[in-house]
Amino acid sequence: MIRVFLLIFLFIHSSLAQKATAPPTKKWMTLSGEQPLVIARGGFSGLFPESSSFANQMTESVSLNGVVMLCNLQLTSDGVGICLSDIRLDNSTTISSLFPKGAKSYTINGVNLRGWFSLDFTSDVLLNNVSLVQNIYSRPTLFDGQFPISTVEDVTGLKPAHFWLNVQYDSFYNQQKLSPAAYVEDALTRMSIGFLSSPEIGFLKSMNGKVNKQKTKLIFQFLGLDEVEPTSKQKYGSILKNLANIKTFASGILVPKDYIWTVNANGYLGAPTTLVSDAHKQGLEVYASGFANDMPLSYNYSYDPSNEYIQFIDNSQFAVDGVLTDFPPTASEAIACFANNKNGTKPSKGNPLVISNNGASGIYPGCTDLAYQQAVDDGADIIDCSVQMTKDGVAFCLASADLAADTTAMMPFIDRKALIPEIQQEMGVFSFALTWSELQTVKPQIANPFGNTAMVRNPAAKNMGKFMTLSDFLEYAKAKAVSGILINIENAAYLASKEGLDIVGAVTSALSNATFDKQSTQQVLIQSDDTSVLSKFKNVPTYKRVLLIKEKIGDASKQSVQEIKKYADGVTITRGAILEIADFFIVSQTNVVKELQAANLTVYVKQLRNEYVTLAFDYFSDPIVEIATYAKSIQVDGFMTDYPGTATKYFRSPCSNLEKKGTVPYAILPAEPGSLLGLAGPEAQPPAAPPAAALEVADVVDPPLPPVADKAADKAPTASPTKSPSSGWANAANLGFSTFAAIVVYGFALC
């Protein structure tokens, strides 16, 4: 049954992809002038267990034509070649549970290792009893135990466009009376091996006269700079200094990516080395290894893995000849869609609006001048301001009324910390407890949505930028001539009744003073979770009113939709209201978007982020695939994102127009709900979650706003029985923030 699901899944991808005709010729700075190769380590090992049948078959389906399949060779006691990266099998197979007493210790290249080794078992025992498991814990375990170990013949039997065999432990196997060289000589008579690599000079020299160099390229693999090469007993860092000598026995080199672009201790890129240019001068091809979407990247890439590939293949100095990756689809899109496309055309009409979320808040502190400038530079269609109020009535932009996450106010103003249940269930220091001049004494702060320092955002800019008043924001938007603005208003009832602050009046006056109510060239979106707030703006026909539904909903009744239309022109919903997620897999798609759009309501989704811990496995740990899913499959009218540059990069690429069949260089396919999950056996399926509640009329309509209280009363914040906006959902207020709320991966809370 599982193979039937795979065939269906591959059919969906292949039918959508429609192999493209040759794209326009690009100039590449590779040695050959051809586009770089995508080299898949063990197939699509970022999703499936390494070198499993699914990993290999999926690679062919979702990668560029000409993808290279790489197998890391291990030998069994009877000399059969199998494909696994680690010489110890216990981390990537079920062998330790099947043979609990089978562990042994060996000294390999001077290092003592203990574990389960293929050379201690016959091929019959391994292939008929042992199954593969995912060996990186941030990746799906749903397919563990479902596939046997693959032999080299299993992989080449799929007839990949190119096959790469890496022989990493020649000296060790020879010490154990097994000969990788003999195995390779025999294999060359039975299969096509386009690339043969090894980190051992002796092995490559021994193969020099035994391979047809027109058909098989010999590649020298570099390990860590301080590791010792077994043949010469030199460190790889020393060998690197004599590229001319390498040319005598190899046609190329395979190096860790930090040999080319160093990353400093602070997580930022240093200057590139001259390795690629130096190697190309010697006639050596250069292949870079170590690419994976779900590993920490340099902060320079803003958690967008395609940016890293672009750094290696599209810069003014060089391009590597290929990239070795666990995620071949992302490498494919980087090469075909984004490289050499810096001057890409503007997005075509009909694409969803790219709306910033507190500016480019993934790069700079949200709602600061720098965050807005970055959003504008990145091509956002709409820039947004969530309006907050100070004690002395200054309206300004910040993500939340609670200053704790987005500013450094907590420590200097800890004496003003308060609990206000109408706003949130946690203690906070609120903007309306400080005057505008007091707020100027604290600094902005990049929010960390993941609660773990390992996933922080751009720490060098942690406290950079300046707060912007609403008036300053509006003048900025006019000066930059952005397509439009979004003004978000929350907590209006509390501010009026308890703090004597008229946030609606402040917004109305600021918009009028900036003449946004008298023009139609720049779109104005007024967003609120309170229908009474939206009602206050109904008399300005050029404003588009948007109801914010924070909660996770699974349906929208006709009555609730009709009620929304009385107050709003559009709706903003969470990702969790569109796609049902279980154990990081997309289970199904709701009808919410269709129901809202059928009533002529525009639908925006919030909020998209680049970090892989926020992405379902169906997106291949690639934010571009999530964007393609919402844009091309679900067809929302716009989305709010912390990283608008990632979205506009996609829409400006030639790959975003799937309607041009046969001319798209690579199809970035939307995720198909349930397809990936369906590949797992019934016993591995996650338990079905209860359906999310449907949106009803009572959840939409809010009571009229209370009158603005007299400021002179100067009351301390206290709890109020006043019904808060959409209070029918109050107990669920934090549940629908995103599809992955409250799930933790490696200690990171997803949101």
N, C-alpha and C positions, 0 to 999 in steps of 0.2 A: 504493500500500500504506500509506503513512504516513497518508493521510486515513482509511483503514479503521480503523487503530489509534486515531486521534483520536475517531472516532465511537463506538468501543467504550468508550474512556476516558470520554467525556462521558456515555454511557449509564449506566456504572457510577455516576458521580457524581449524575446526575439521578434515577436510580432509588432511590438511597440517600437523596437529599435530600428528595424528596417535598414539593413546594412547600407551605409551611405556611399555615394560615389566619391571618387577621390576629391578631397577638399582642395581649395586653392593652395598653390605651392607657397610654403612659408620659408623664410630664411632662418636656418638654424646654425648655431655656433658649435655644433657637434663636430667631431673629426670628419665624418663622412658628409656633413651637410644635410643629412636626413633627420627626421624627427627622432627624439629620444625614444628608447624602448621602454615599455612597461614590463617589468620582470616580477612575476607573482611568486612570492616565497611560499611554497607548499600550496599553491592555488590561492583561493580567497580565504587565507588562514585567519584574517581578522574577524571572520564570521563563523566559519566551520572549523572543526579540528584539522590540523595541518595535513595536507596531502590526502585528505579523505576524498572519496569519489565526488561528494557534493562540492567540496572546495574547488576541485579541479574543473568540474563541469560548469559550475557557476562562473568561474573565471572567464571561460570562453564566451559566456552569454552576456556579461556585463562590462567587458573590457574592449579596448580598441582592437581592431584587426591587427594581427601580428604580435599579440601578447606572448611573452615568453614564460613558460612554466618551469619553475626551478625546483629541483629535488635535492635535498641534502642526503647524501648516501651514507647508510649504515649497512653493515654486513652481519648476517646470521652465522651460526656455527657451521652451517653447510654451504656458506658462500653465496647465499641469495641476497640481492640488494634490495633494501627497503628505504623508504623516504621519510626521514624525521630529522629535525635540526639538532636536537640534543642527543648526545651519545648515550645518555641515560634515559631509559624508557619510562621511568616511574612518574614523571611529571606530565607526560603526554599520552599515556595509555593506562589501561586497567591492570597492568601486569602485577603490581605490588599486592593487590587484593587476591589475585588468582594464585600467585606463587609467593606467599609471605616470607618464605625462607630462601628466596632466590637472590637476595642482595649480595653483592660482592664488592670488593675494593680493588681499584687499579690506579697506578700512577700514569697519568697521561700528560705528556709534555711537562713533566716536572711537578704536576699537581696531583695530589691524592684525591680520588673521587670514589664515593661509595653510592651504590645504587643498583639498578637492574639494567644489564647490558645485553644488546641483541646478540652478541657473539657467544653468550652462554646458553642460547636457546636455538633449536632448529627452526627452520622456516615453517615447518608443519605445525609446530606448537604455537608459534607466534601468530601465524595467519589464520589459524582455525579456532583460536581461543581468546586472543587478546583484542580488545577494542580500543579505539582512539577516544581521547577526551581533549577538551580545550585546555591549553596550558597557561593561559593568561586570564586571571580571575575577573577582569572587567568585561570579559566577552561571554557570549551565550554558552550556558552549560546544557541547554535544552537538547543538544545533539550528541551529548556524551554517551558513549557506550553503544552507538548505533552503527558505527562503521568499522570494518577491519583495517588493519595496517595495509597501506598500499605498497606494492613492489614497484620497482622502476618500470617494469613491463606494464603494470596497471596504468601508469601515468602516460607512457608513450603510446599505449594502446588506444588512447583517446585521440591520437594524432593531432597534438597541439601544433600551432603554426611554427613554434620554435621550442626546443627543449634544452634546458641548462642543467647539467649535473655538477654538483659541488662535492668534492672529495676532501673532507676536512681532517681526517685522522689516518692518513696513509701510514705514517711511521708506527703508530700504535697498533694498527691492525696487522702490520707486518711482524711486529714483535709477538703477536698472538698466532702467527702462522696462517694469517689470512692476507690475501693480496688484492687490494683495490685495483691495482694496475692490471692484473690479470682479468679481473671482472670487467673493467672498462674496455680492454682489448676485445673481449668476447662480445660485449654489448655493442660496440661499434660495428660489428658484422651483422647485427640483428635490428638495429634501430638507428634513427637519425639523432645525433647529439650535436646541436649547433654551438653550444658553449660548454667547455670543460674547465672548471676552476678548482683551485686548491690554495691553501695558505702555505703549502710546503714546496719549496723550490725543487727539491729532489724529485718529487712526483711529476711536476710539470716537465722537467728536463727529461725524465724517463719516457714521457709520452710524446716528446717532440718529434721523434722519427716514426711514430706509430699512428699518428692521426693525419688525415687529409686536411691540411690547413685551409683549403678552399671551402671545406664543409664544416669544420670544427675549429672554433677559436679557443685558444688557450688563454685563460685569464688568471692572473696572480691575485689572490685574495689577501688583503692586509687585515690583520687583527689589531688589537690595541697597540698604541705606539711603544709601550714598555714591555709588551709580550715578546717572547723569544721564538724566532723561526727555527723549527727543528733541524733543518739541514745545515744552514750556515752558522747557527747558534748566535746570530745577531738579533738585536731588537728590530722590530718592524720600523721603528722611527729612523734607525740608521740605514736600513735598506732603502727607505724612501728617498734618500739623498742621491741615489745612483739609479735614476730611471733608465739610463742608457743600458745598464746591465740587464734590467728586467726585459727590455726589448729583445734581448738575445734569446729568450726562451718563452716569451708571452706576447700576445698582441694587444693586451689590455690589462687594466687593474680594476679590482673591486675593493672599494674603501668605505669605511664608516663615514657617514655624512659629515661628522665634525672634523674630518681631515680637510674638508673643503670650506665649510662655514663654521667657524668656532662659535660656541655659545659661552659667554662669561659666567662667572659665579652668580651674577645677579639675574641671569636668565635672558640676557639680551645678546643679539648677534654682534660678533666682533667683525673685523675686516676679513674678507675672504683670503684664503691662502692662494698661492700661485700654482697649486698642484695641477689643476685641470689644464691650464695653459701650458705649463711645463711638460706635462705628459703628452699633450697633443703635438707639441713641437718634436717629440721623440717618435711620433707615430703611434702612440699608445691610446687606445680608447679608455675612457674613465666611466665606471659604473659606481653609483653611490648606493649604500645600503642603510638600513635602519629606519625606514619610513613606516609610520603607523599612525592612524587617525586618533587612536585612544591612548597615546602616550603624551607626557608633557612636552609642549613645544616652546620655542622661544616666544617671549611676549610680543616680539615684533610681528608675529603672524596673527595676533588677535584670535587665537583658538580656531582659526580657519585652516584646516590642513592643506587645502589646495594652494594656499599662499606659500607654504613651505616648498612644495614642488616647483612653483613658479620661480622662487628664489634660486633654484639650482639649474633651471633650464631657460630662463628668460631674464638675463641681466646683460648689461652692456659689455661684459668681459668674457663670458664663456657660457657654455651649456654642457652639462654632463651627457654622456651618450646613452644612459639608461638609469632607471631608478628601481631598486629592489624594494618591494613593498608588500605589506600584508593586506592592503586595501587597493587592489588594482583598479576599481572603478574611479576612485578619487584621482589617482595618478593619470588615468585616461582623460578625465574631464579637464585636468590642469593642462595637459599637453594639447588637446584638441580644441578646447573652448576658451581658455583664459590666457595662455601664453601668446605672446606677440599680438595682444589685443588691447594694449593700453589706450589706444585711440579708438576704441570700439564706438560704434554709433550709439546714439541715445536710444533708450528702450522704446520699442514700438508701442503704439497706442493699444489699449486693451489689457495691458498688464496690470496687476494689482498695484495699488498705491503702496509705496514704501514709506512708512510713518516711523519717525524716530521714537524711541522710548526714553524720555528724559534726555533727548539728544543722543549722541553716540556714547551712551553710558557704559558700554563695555570697554571703552578706551580712556575716557576721562570722567572725573566725578560728574554725576548726572546733573543736568539743568544748569551747568556753568557755561560761561562764554566759550570755553574751549570745547565742551561737548557739543554745543550747537554749531560751532564752526566746523568741527569734524563731520557732523551730520550733513552740513551743507556741502562741504568738500566731497563727501562720499556720494552726493547726488540724491539725498532723501527728497521725496516729493513733498512731504509734510513734516514740519518740525513741531514739537509739542511742548506745552507748558502745563504742568500740574500746579494749580494755583494754591498757595498757602498764604496765611495771614499772620503778621506780627501783632504784638500787643497794641502797638500804636497805629494799626490799621494799614500797614504797607502790604500790598499784594506782591508776592514774588513767586518764582518758580522753584519747586523742589518736589521730589517724588512723593514724600509723605509729610504729614503734619508732625510726625515724630522725627526729631532731628538726629536720633541716635545712629541710624545706619548711614546717613548721607552727609554728616558733618562731624566735627570734633566737639560738639556742644556738651556731650554727656558729662565729661569730667569737670569743666569749669562751671557748669550750671547744674550740677547734680542735686543741689538744694532745691531745685525747681522740678524735680522728677515727680510725676503724678500718675495715677491710674485713672483712666477715663474710659469706662466700658463702652460708651457710645461710639468710640473711635477704634479701640483695640483692647485686647485682653491682657496686654503686657504693660508694665510701667514704661514711661517714656518722658523725654524732655520735649515739650511741644512748642512749635513755633510761636503760638499766641501767648506763650509765657515770657517771651523776650521781645524787646523793642528792636527796631531795625538797626539802630546803632549798636546794640548788644550783639546782634547777629553778625555784624561786621567784625567782631573780635574773634570769631571762630573760623575755621577753615572748612572748605568742602572736603568730602571724603568719598573715594570710590567705594560703592557698596559691594559687599561680598555675599552674593546670594547663596553660596554653598556652605557657609559655616566652617570652612576648612582652609587653612593657609596654603595648602598645596594647589588650590585652584584660584588663587587671587588674580586680579586683573591689573595689568600695567602698573606695578608698584612704583615705578619711577615717577608716575604722575598721580600718585595716591591723593595728594592734597593740593593739586594744581587747579587753577581757574578761579573765577569770581562768580558770586551769586548774581543773579539778574532779577531786577524787579519786573513785574508784568509789563509795565510801560516800556522798559528798556528792551524786553523781549520782542514786543510788537514793533518797535522802531527797527530793531535788528532784522526782523523778518521782512519788513518792507524794503529795507536797504539791500538785502540779499536777493530780493525778488524770488523767493521760494514759491512753489506752486500753491502752498497753503499752510495753514496753521491749525493745530488742534489745541483747544483749551479744555483742560479737565478740571471739573469742580466737584469736590466732595466735602462732606461734613458741614454743609450749609446750615442745616437745622440746628446742630449743636452750637456752631459759631454764633448764630443769631441769638439763640435763647440763653446761652450760658456765658458767652464772651462779649456780647454786644458788638459783634463784628459782622458787617454786611458784605460777605464775599461775592454774592451775586451782583450787588450794586457796584462793587469795586471792579469787577470784570466788565460789566456793562459800560461803565464810565471810561475805562481804559480803552476798550475797543472803539468807542465813539470818538474819544480824543485822538486816536490814531487813524480815524476815518475808515475803519474796516466795515462799518455799517453803511457806508456810502459808496462802496466800490464792489466790483464783482470779478476783478482780475485775479485776486488771490482767494482761494477757497478758505472758508472759516468753518471749522468743525467745533461745535460746543458739545462736550461729552460730560455726562454725569450719571451716577447710579441712582439719582433721585429724579423722578418724573416731574416733581414740583419745580425743581431747578430748571429743567428743560422748558417747562411752560413759560418761564419768565422771558424766554428768548423767541417766542413764537411770532412776535410782531416784526422781526427782521427777516424778511424772506430770503435774503442772500446767505443767512447762516444755515448750516446744516446741523440738525440736532441729532446726537448719537447717545443711545441708552447703553450704559456700561453694565453688563451682567457678569459679576465676578464669580458667581457660583458655577459649579459644574452641573450642567443640565443634560438630560438625555433625549429630550423632545420638547416641542413647543406647541401647545394646543392652539387651535385656530382662534379661539377667543383671546388668548394671551397675545397672539401676534396682532390681532386687530386692535387690542388695547394699546399695544406699543405704538401703532401707527397714529394714535391720537396725540402722541407726545414727541415722536421721534421720526427721523428720516432714515436712520440706520441704527445698527446694533454692534457693539463690540463684545465678543465672547471669548472665553478661554480656549486653549487647545483641547482641554479635556471635554469640552462640550461638542467637539467635532469628531475626535477619534478616541475610541475606547482602548486603553492600554492595560495589558496584564503582563507582569514580569518583564517589562521593557519591550514587549512585542505588541504591534498593532493588531487588535482583535477584530475590530469592526469600525464602521463609520456610521455616525448618527445621521438623521435626516434634518437636523437643526438648520444647517445652512440652506438647504433646498426650501425648507418651510418658510424661512425668513425672506429669502430672495423671491420666492413665488408671490409674496405679498408686496413686492417692489421695495423692500428694505435693503439697503446696502449692508454688507456684513464684513466686519473687520475682526481679525483674530489677534490676541495678545498672549504672551509676548514671546518672540523668537529669540533664541540665544545660540551662540556658536559652540559653547562648551559641550563636549561629547556626553557628559553625564546628564544632560537634559534631553538627549536624543534617543528615540526608540531604535532598537537594533535594525529595524527595517530601513532606516535612513543610512545604514552603513557607517555610523559615527561621523557623518558628513552633513554639516548644516545646509549645504547647497541642495542636497536631496530633499530635505524637509521643505525648503523654499519651493522647489519644483513641485512637490506634492500639493501644497496649499495653492500654488498658482495654476498648475496645469490640470490637476485631477479634481480637487475640491472647488477650485475657482472662486476663492474668496475675493472680495473687492479691495482688500488691503490688509496689511499686517504691520503690527508694531514690533520693532526689533531694537535690541541693544546695539546691534552691529549693522547699520544700514548699508555700509560699504559692501558687505558680503552679498546682500540682496541685489544691489544695483550692478555688481560685477556679473551676476548671473543674467540679469535682464539685458545687459549690454553685450552679452556673448552671442556668437552665432548659434549656440546650442539651445537657446531658450525658445526658439520657434520650432516646435515639433511639427507644425503644419507643413513645413517645407520638406516633405519626405524626399529622401534621396540626395539632399544637399546639405543636411545637417552633418557636420563632421563627427559628432558623437552625440548620442541621445542620452541626456540625463533624465532617467525615467522616474516618474513618481512612484512612491511606495504603494503597493496594492494591499489594502487591509486584509489580514488573515492569510495571505499567501505564504509568507515566511513561517509563520506559526504552524501552518498546515503541513510543513515538511517534517515535523516531529511526530513521533508515534503517539497514539492516544494516551499511553501511560505517562508521557512526559508533559502533557498539556497542563497549563496552570488552571487552578479552579476558577470556574466562572464567577465573575463578580456580579453582585446585584445591579440591575440597571439604575442609572442615575435618575433622579426625579424629573418629571416633566415641568416645564415652566407653565404656571397658571396665572390667571388674572390677578389674584391676590398678591402674587410675587412681583407684579409690575407696578401697581399704583401705590404712590406714597401720599401721606397726608400733606395738606398745605404747609408751606414754610411758616414758622412762627414769626411774630414781629421781632425786630431787633431790640434787644434789651438795652436798658440805659447803662452805658459804660461806667457811669459814676458809681454804680453799685460796687464795682470792683470786687466781685466775689471770687473766692478761690474755686478752682474746678471741682465739681462734685458730680456724682452719678445722677442721672436724670431718668425719670420714667418715660420721657418723651420718646415716641416711636422713632427709631432711626431709619434712614433710607432703606426701603425694601426689607423691613425687619422680619418679614416672613422667612427670610433666608439667614437671619443673623447667626444662628448656631452653626451654619455651614460656611461662614464668611471666609474662612481660610482654606476650605477644602478644595476649591476649584481653581486656585491660583495657577496651576498648570497640571498637565497630565501626570507628572511624576511626583507631585507633592508628597512629602514625608517618606519617600523611598531613599535609601542610602546606598551608594556604591563607593567602596573604599572610604567610607566615612563622609562622603559628600552628600548633602541633602539636595535632592533634585528639585528644581522648580522651573 
